[in-house]
Amino acid sequence: MMNFILICLDTYRADCVRARGRNDVIQSPNLDAFARQAVTFDNAFGEGQPTLQFRQALITGMRTFPWKHQFDTRGLWLNSMAWHKVDPACDTLAEILQRNGYTTGFFADTYHMFKPTQNYHRGFTSWEFIRGQESDNWRLGRIDDVEWEKYTPPGTEKSADAHRLIQYLLNSRDRKREEDWTSAKTFLAAIRFLEDAQHNRPFFLWVDCFDPHEPWDPPKKYADLYCPGWNRPWDPIAGFGAIDPADEEARARCRANFYGECTFVDKWVGALLDKVDALGLTDETLVVVCSDHGTELYEHGVAGKGLNCRHRNNSEILLMMRLPGREHAGRRVEGFVQNHDVLPTALDVLGVEHKPVDGENLSPLITGQTDSVRDTLVTGWSRNASVRTRQWSWSANWQDPEPDQFLFDQVNDPGEHKNVAADRPDVCADYRKTLEHFLGQSLPATLKGRGPTATIGPRQLWLQKHALGRRWIEA
């Protein structure tokens, strides 16, 4: 029986693997080497996003959008559309494989999966939550010791929203070596599992790395690869304080921090893959590398995910599969695929039966038996939805679609810079009908899923009530 390794990288843009030929700046030697040994899907997109929605579909093969569940989310923050646990009625990859004799391991620093009411570690015989990412409520300390000014543009107000940066700085204040970054710790934990699991085969290993999610804060030398000589008293790590649109040098440094974090993650992906080789497991192991979504790097004026699923930079995912024995190495697949296709495809490769799911088995695409399993993609991101084909990408707010519609010509404007919705009402009407058919109702739509509610994380509340006090809150 074959092993299976699933590597999910949060916010890793699909074009940040140099071997794919869309970015000649990024340095990604390990993922480049992997791409040469793997099948790369050049048109992969999320079906429901961002973080938790993506992972629900990834490990169950079932669509999350349209949002439909009303699960308990007490104590969970943030709280957006479909931001909740895995449906108890769905089998997960780990549960299916464990029933089929697999040893299962899960190692992650994506802290959202471990908050109250969550259940993403179902079916694992071994799992570890690596603490300290972003605003994970982990470390306490002297608030006055937090060096806010090192990470925010001059003049940035200290406010109640500062809790995320404060928490991040408290969590990471003892870092001394590269191995102290949580992404490195996550891969090191996964490597330990491999060393143990080689004697407990077959195994399924899920590695979920929160980087390069913001804050973009790699070890300095990795950012310096892309923006050397930065000598200002602050370093923009994205997500904390707006950068002056006219300050292109600061924007370039922010972009360099993202690229640097990608290169740092690439190093640790390589360390894991090297261990697979060293243990002699390559020929009997399926390896899937994916990301849950991308991000904007000022192509449309912002850095981050603020434009939701509107642009390809956000909704496109990285997806590469290295088959056992490197079969079909280097193959590029053009057909549209999505994250809920991973489960049926992986289980087909492994020879494991499963119940029917929403996702498509991509094996016929991989072998060249067909060039398409779907012609149209539908993606949901909170109250936004997009319909994408090779010619057009249309998006709107499904609760209030007028006049907020966006239409981009994928052939003549692949960068999606000109909204031509007003010029092509016929196309907008057709794609709107496609979404309405998919949802089973006319727009504006009403979905069954719980809508986002105002929630406050425990540490944010503590900081507001006790630690920050008048010094920041009333400033």
MARFI-347762 format. One line per field, with one value per residue (C-alpha): residue number from 1; residue in three letters; x, y, z. Coordinates in steps of 0.5 Angstrom, whole numbers, plus 500, padded with zeros to 3 digits. Each point is the difference from the previous one (the first is absolute). Layout:
<rs>
num = NUM, ... $
residuo = ALA, ... $
u = X, ... $
v = Y, ... $
w = Z, ... $
</rs>
This chain:
<rs>
num = 1, 2, 3, 4, 5, 6, 7, 8, 9, 10, 11, 12, 13, 14, 15, 16, 17, 18, 19, 20, 21, 22, 23, 24, 25, 26, 27, 28, 29, 30, 31, 32, 33, 34, 35, 36, 37, 38, 39, 40, 41, 42, 43, 44, 45, 46, 47, 48, 49, 50, 51, 52, 53, 54, 55, 56, 57, 58, 59, 60, 61, 62, 63, 64, 65, 66, 67, 68, 69, 70, 71, 72, 73, 74, 75, 76, 77, 78, 79, 80, 81, 82, 83, 84, 85, 86, 87, 88, 89, 90, 91, 92, 93, 94, 95, 96, 97, 98, 99, 100, 101, 102, 103, 104, 105, 106, 107, 108, 109, 110, 111, 112, 113, 114, 115, 116, 117, 118, 119, 120, 121, 122, 123, 124, 125, 126, 127, 128, 129, 130, 131, 132, 133, 134, 135, 136, 137, 138, 139, 140, 141, 142, 143, 144, 145, 146, 147, 148, 149, 150, 151, 152, 153, 154, 155, 156, 157, 158, 159, 160, 161, 162, 163, 164, 165, 166, 167, 168, 169, 170, 171, 172, 173, 174, 175, 176, 177, 178, 179, 180, 181, 182, 183, 184, 185, 186, 187, 188, 189, 190, 191, 192, 193, 194, 195, 196, 197, 198, 199, 200, 201, 202, 203, 204, 205, 206, 207, 208, 209, 210, 211, 212, 213, 214, 215, 216, 217, 218, 219, 220, 221, 222, 223, 224, 225, 226, 227, 228, 229, 230, 231, 232, 233, 234, 235, 236, 237, 238, 239, 240, 241, 242, 243, 244, 245, 246, 247, 248, 249, 250, 251, 252, 253, 254, 255, 256, 257, 258, 259, 260, 261, 262, 263, 264, 265, 266, 267, 268, 269, 270, 271, 272, 273, 274, 275, 276, 277, 278, 279, 280, 281, 282, 283, 284, 285, 286, 287, 288, 289, 290, 291, 292, 293, 294, 295, 296, 297, 298, 299, 300, 301, 302, 303, 304, 305, 306, 307, 308, 309, 310, 311, 312, 313, 314, 315, 316, 317, 318, 319, 320, 321, 322, 323, 324, 325, 326, 327, 328, 329, 330, 331, 332, 333, 334, 335, 336, 337, 338, 339, 340, 341, 342, 343, 344, 345, 346, 347, 348, 349, 350, 351, 352, 353, 354, 355, 356, 357, 358, 359, 360, 361, 362, 363, 364, 365, 366, 367, 368, 369, 370, 371, 372, 373, 374, 375, 376, 377, 378, 379, 380, 381, 382, 383, 384, 385, 386, 387, 388, 389, 390, 391, 392, 393, 394, 395, 396, 397, 398, 399, 400, 401, 402, 403, 404, 405, 406, 407, 408, 409, 410, 411, 412, 413, 414, 415, 416, 417, 418, 419, 420, 421, 422, 423, 424, 425, 426, 427, 428, 429, 430, 431, 432, 433, 434, 435, 436, 437, 438, 439, 440, 441, 442, 443, 444, 445, 446, 447, 448, 449, 450, 451, 452, 453, 454, 455, 456, 457, 458, 459, 460, 461, 462, 463, 464, 465, 466, 467, 468, 469, 470, 471, 472, 473, 474, 475 $
residuo = MET, MET, ASN, PHE, ILE, LEU, ILE, CYS, LEU, ASP, THR, TYR, ARG, ALA, ASP, CYS, VAL, ARG, ALA, ARG, GLY, ARG, ASN, ASP, VAL, ILE, GLN, SER, PRO, ASN, LEU, ASP, ALA, PHE, ALA, ARG, GLN, ALA, VAL, THR, PHE, ASP, ASN, ALA, PHE, GLY, GLU, GLY, GLN, PRO, THR, LEU, GLN, PHE, ARG, GLN, ALA, LEU, ILE, THR, GLY, MET, ARG, THR, PHE, PRO, TRP, LYS, HIS, GLN, PHE, ASP, THR, ARG, GLY, LEU, TRP, LEU, ASN, SER, MET, ALA, TRP, HIS, LYS, VAL, ASP, PRO, ALA, CYS, ASP, THR, LEU, ALA, GLU, ILE, LEU, GLN, ARG, ASN, GLY, TYR, THR, THR, GLY, PHE, PHE, ALA, ASP, THR, TYR, HIS, MET, PHE, LYS, PRO, THR, GLN, ASN, TYR, HIS, ARG, GLY, PHE, THR, SER, TRP, GLU, PHE, ILE, ARG, GLY, GLN, GLU, SER, ASP, ASN, TRP, ARG, LEU, GLY, ARG, ILE, ASP, ASP, VAL, GLU, TRP, GLU, LYS, TYR, THR, PRO, PRO, GLY, THR, GLU, LYS, SER, ALA, ASP, ALA, HIS, ARG, LEU, ILE, GLN, TYR, LEU, LEU, ASN, SER, ARG, ASP, ARG, LYS, ARG, GLU, GLU, ASP, TRP, THR, SER, ALA, LYS, THR, PHE, LEU, ALA, ALA, ILE, ARG, PHE, LEU, GLU, ASP, ALA, GLN, HIS, ASN, ARG, PRO, PHE, PHE, LEU, TRP, VAL, ASP, CYS, PHE, ASP, PRO, HIS, GLU, PRO, TRP, ASP, PRO, PRO, LYS, LYS, TYR, ALA, ASP, LEU, TYR, CYS, PRO, GLY, TRP, ASN, ARG, PRO, TRP, ASP, PRO, ILE, ALA, GLY, PHE, GLY, ALA, ILE, ASP, PRO, ALA, ASP, GLU, GLU, ALA, ARG, ALA, ARG, CYS, ARG, ALA, ASN, PHE, TYR, GLY, GLU, CYS, THR, PHE, VAL, ASP, LYS, TRP, VAL, GLY, ALA, LEU, LEU, ASP, LYS, VAL, ASP, ALA, LEU, GLY, LEU, THR, ASP, GLU, THR, LEU, VAL, VAL, VAL, CYS, SER, ASP, HIS, GLY, THR, GLU, LEU, TYR, GLU, HIS, GLY, VAL, ALA, GLY, LYS, GLY, LEU, ASN, CYS, ARG, HIS, ARG, ASN, ASN, SER, GLU, ILE, LEU, LEU, MET, MET, ARG, LEU, PRO, GLY, ARG, GLU, HIS, ALA, GLY, ARG, ARG, VAL, GLU, GLY, PHE, VAL, GLN, ASN, HIS, ASP, VAL, LEU, PRO, THR, ALA, LEU, ASP, VAL, LEU, GLY, VAL, GLU, HIS, LYS, PRO, VAL, ASP, GLY, GLU, ASN, LEU, SER, PRO, LEU, ILE, THR, GLY, GLN, THR, ASP, SER, VAL, ARG, ASP, THR, LEU, VAL, THR, GLY, TRP, SER, ARG, ASN, ALA, SER, VAL, ARG, THR, ARG, GLN, TRP, SER, TRP, SER, ALA, ASN, TRP, GLN, ASP, PRO, GLU, PRO, ASP, GLN, PHE, LEU, PHE, ASP, GLN, VAL, ASN, ASP, PRO, GLY, GLU, HIS, LYS, ASN, VAL, ALA, ALA, ASP, ARG, PRO, ASP, VAL, CYS, ALA, ASP, TYR, ARG, LYS, THR, LEU, GLU, HIS, PHE, LEU, GLY, GLN, SER, LEU, PRO, ALA, THR, LEU, LYS, GLY, ARG, GLY, PRO, THR, ALA, THR, ILE, GLY, PRO, ARG, GLN, LEU, TRP, LEU, GLN, LYS, HIS, ALA, LEU, GLY, ARG, ARG, TRP, ILE, GLU, ALA $
u = 500, 502, 501, 497, 503, 496, 503, 496, 503, 496, 500, 505, 499, 499, 505, 506, 503, 505, 500, 492, 503, 496, 505, 507, 502, 498, 505, 496, 506, 496, 493, 504, 503, 493, 497, 504, 499, 492, 494, 498, 493, 500, 493, 499, 495, 496, 493, 499, 505, 504, 503, 495, 495, 506, 502, 493, 500, 507, 499, 493, 499, 494, 498, 500, 496, 495, 500, 495, 502, 498, 505, 502, 505, 500, 507, 502, 503, 501, 493, 498, 496, 501, 506, 499, 501, 500, 493, 499, 497, 506, 505, 507, 506, 503, 494, 500, 507, 500, 495, 504, 506, 504, 504, 497, 504, 498, 505, 498, 501, 494, 497, 492, 500, 501, 495, 494, 495, 505, 501, 505, 504, 495, 503, 507, 504, 505, 500, 503, 498, 506, 498, 502, 497, 497, 495, 500, 499, 506, 505, 499, 505, 502, 496, 505, 505, 497, 504, 494, 503, 505, 494, 495, 501, 501, 494, 496, 495, 501, 493, 495, 502, 507, 499, 502, 507, 501, 498, 504, 506, 499, 500, 506, 505, 504, 502, 508, 501, 496, 497, 497, 495, 493, 500, 507, 497, 495, 504, 505, 494, 498, 507, 500, 493, 503, 506, 495, 495, 505, 499, 493, 498, 496, 499, 496, 503, 497, 505, 496, 505, 497, 505, 501, 493, 501, 503, 506, 506, 505, 507, 503, 505, 494, 497, 507, 500, 495, 501, 507, 502, 494, 502, 494, 498, 494, 499, 493, 497, 493, 494, 502, 499, 499, 506, 500, 498, 505, 506, 502, 506, 496, 495, 506, 503, 493, 500, 507, 497, 495, 505, 505, 495, 498, 508, 500, 494, 503, 507, 496, 495, 507, 502, 494, 501, 507, 498, 495, 506, 505, 495, 499, 493, 499, 498, 495, 497, 495, 502, 495, 502, 494, 498, 494, 500, 504, 501, 501, 506, 498, 498, 493, 502, 501, 504, 496, 493, 496, 497, 497, 499, 499, 507, 504, 506, 495, 496, 505, 504, 506, 499, 506, 500, 506, 497, 504, 506, 499, 496, 498, 505, 500, 493, 496, 493, 495, 494, 496, 500, 499, 502, 494, 503, 506, 496, 497, 507, 504, 496, 500, 507, 501, 495, 495, 493, 495, 493, 498, 502, 499, 507, 503, 505, 506, 503, 498, 502, 507, 501, 497, 494, 496, 502, 494, 496, 496, 499, 498, 502, 496, 504, 497, 503, 496, 494, 504, 500, 503, 499, 506, 501, 506, 497, 497, 500, 494, 499, 494, 498, 494, 496, 500, 503, 498, 504, 506, 502, 507, 501, 507, 502, 505, 503, 501, 501, 503, 503, 492, 501, 494, 493, 496, 493, 497, 502, 498, 493, 499, 505, 499, 493, 502, 505, 495, 495, 506, 501, 492, 500, 505, 497, 493, 497, 500, 504, 500, 501, 499, 504, 499, 507, 501, 502, 506, 499, 504, 505, 506, 506, 501, 507, 497, 495, 505, 505, 494, 498, 506, 507, 499, 495, 500, 507, 498, 492, 498, 506 $
v = 500, 507, 506, 507, 506, 507, 506, 507, 506, 506, 506, 497, 504, 495, 504, 500, 493, 503, 493, 502, 506, 505, 504, 500, 504, 495, 495, 493, 495, 494, 501, 501, 493, 497, 503, 497, 493, 501, 502, 507, 503, 507, 502, 498, 504, 499, 499, 503, 504, 503, 495, 496, 499, 498, 495, 497, 498, 498, 495, 497, 501, 504, 507, 505, 505, 502, 501, 495, 499, 503, 496, 503, 505, 503, 502, 500, 506, 502, 498, 501, 496, 493, 501, 494, 493, 494, 497, 494, 497, 500, 495, 503, 497, 498, 496, 497, 498, 498, 495, 497, 499, 507, 503, 507, 506, 508, 505, 508, 507, 502, 502, 501, 492, 500, 505, 498, 496, 498, 492, 500, 495, 495, 493, 501, 495, 506, 507, 507, 507, 505, 506, 507, 502, 507, 501, 493, 502, 496, 505, 505, 505, 508, 504, 506, 495, 499, 504, 502, 506, 494, 498, 505, 507, 506, 503, 494, 500, 496, 497, 494, 497, 500, 493, 496, 503, 500, 493, 498, 504, 497, 493, 501, 504, 494, 498, 499, 495, 499, 493, 505, 502, 496, 498, 497, 497, 497, 497, 497, 497, 497, 497, 497, 496, 498, 497, 496, 498, 497, 494, 501, 500, 502, 507, 506, 507, 506, 506, 507, 506, 507, 503, 504, 503, 507, 503, 499, 500, 495, 499, 507, 497, 497, 507, 503, 495, 504, 507, 501, 506, 502, 504, 504, 499, 496, 494, 499, 493, 501, 500, 505, 507, 503, 502, 507, 498, 505, 496, 495, 498, 498, 496, 497, 498, 497, 496, 498, 497, 496, 497, 499, 496, 496, 498, 499, 495, 497, 498, 496, 497, 498, 497, 496, 497, 499, 495, 497, 498, 498, 495, 497, 502, 504, 494, 498, 507, 504, 508, 505, 508, 505, 507, 502, 507, 505, 508, 506, 504, 507, 497, 503, 506, 495, 495, 494, 497, 506, 499, 493, 495, 506, 499, 494, 502, 498, 494, 496, 495, 496, 493, 495, 492, 496, 493, 494, 498, 507, 498, 505, 505, 507, 499, 507, 499, 506, 498, 503, 497, 501, 498, 496, 495, 498, 495, 496, 501, 498, 494, 497, 501, 496, 495, 501, 500, 506, 502, 505, 507, 507, 500, 497, 495, 503, 494, 500, 507, 498, 494, 504, 496, 507, 507, 502, 498, 507, 506, 505, 502, 502, 503, 503, 505, 502, 504, 500, 495, 500, 496, 498, 498, 500, 506, 504, 501, 503, 501, 504, 500, 494, 504, 507, 499, 507, 504, 496, 496, 499, 497, 498, 498, 494, 500, 507, 502, 495, 504, 502, 508, 502, 499, 499, 499, 506, 499, 492, 500, 494, 496, 502, 498, 493, 499, 502, 495, 495, 502, 500, 493, 497, 503, 498, 507, 507, 505, 504, 493, 497, 495, 495, 501, 504, 507, 504, 502, 505, 496, 502, 495, 499, 503, 506, 501, 500, 505, 505, 499, 499, 501, 506, 504, 507, 501, 497, 499, 507, 503 $
w = 500, 498, 505, 500, 502, 499, 501, 500, 500, 502, 495, 496, 493, 494, 496, 506, 497, 495, 496, 498, 496, 502, 505, 499, 506, 505, 503, 501, 499, 504, 497, 493, 501, 502, 494, 495, 504, 500, 497, 500, 499, 497, 501, 507, 504, 507, 500, 507, 504, 503, 506, 503, 494, 496, 505, 501, 492, 500, 505, 499, 492, 501, 498, 506, 495, 500, 508, 503, 507, 507, 504, 507, 500, 507, 502, 493, 496, 495, 498, 493, 495, 501, 505, 504, 501, 495, 499, 505, 494, 496, 500, 500, 496, 507, 502, 493, 500, 507, 499, 494, 505, 499, 506, 500, 502, 500, 501, 500, 502, 497, 507, 497, 499, 508, 503, 504, 496, 495, 498, 494, 504, 499, 498, 502, 504, 501, 500, 502, 501, 499, 504, 498, 494, 499, 505, 503, 508, 502, 504, 505, 502, 501, 495, 501, 497, 493, 495, 496, 496, 497, 496, 498, 496, 503, 503, 501, 505, 506, 501, 502, 494, 502, 504, 494, 499, 507, 501, 494, 503, 507, 497, 496, 504, 502, 493, 499, 494, 494, 503, 505, 495, 501, 492, 501, 507, 496, 495, 505, 504, 493, 499, 507, 498, 493, 504, 505, 494, 496, 504, 500, 493, 496, 503, 499, 502, 499, 501, 501, 500, 501, 497, 495, 503, 503, 504, 495, 505, 497, 503, 497, 495, 496, 499, 499, 494, 496, 504, 502, 504, 503, 506, 503, 507, 498, 496, 497, 501, 497, 504, 505, 498, 493, 496, 496, 493, 497, 504, 495, 504, 506, 495, 497, 507, 502, 493, 502, 507, 497, 495, 505, 504, 494, 499, 507, 500, 494, 504, 505, 494, 498, 506, 501, 493, 501, 506, 496, 495, 505, 503, 493, 500, 494, 495, 505, 502, 497, 501, 499, 501, 500, 503, 502, 497, 497, 502, 497, 499, 498, 493, 502, 505, 506, 504, 503, 498, 501, 493, 502, 494, 494, 498, 498, 504, 506, 498, 496, 504, 499, 499, 498, 501, 500, 498, 503, 496, 497, 494, 495, 503, 497, 497, 500, 500, 498, 502, 505, 507, 507, 507, 501, 495, 504, 504, 494, 496, 506, 502, 493, 500, 506, 498, 506, 499, 503, 500, 494, 501, 496, 498, 493, 499, 497, 497, 493, 500, 503, 495, 494, 499, 500, 500, 504, 506, 500, 496, 505, 507, 506, 506, 506, 505, 506, 496, 494, 494, 493, 494, 496, 493, 495, 497, 506, 507, 503, 508, 504, 507, 500, 506, 496, 493, 497, 498, 503, 494, 497, 494, 497, 493, 501, 493, 499, 507, 504, 506, 501, 500, 496, 503, 493, 504, 497, 493, 500, 504, 495, 503, 507, 499, 498, 506, 505, 497, 501, 507, 502, 497, 504, 506, 498, 501, 497, 503, 505, 503, 507, 502, 506, 503, 506, 498, 503, 507, 505, 504, 504, 502, 507, 500, 496, 505, 506, 497, 499, 507, 504, 496, 496, 504, 499, 497, 493, 500, 502, 496 $
</rs>
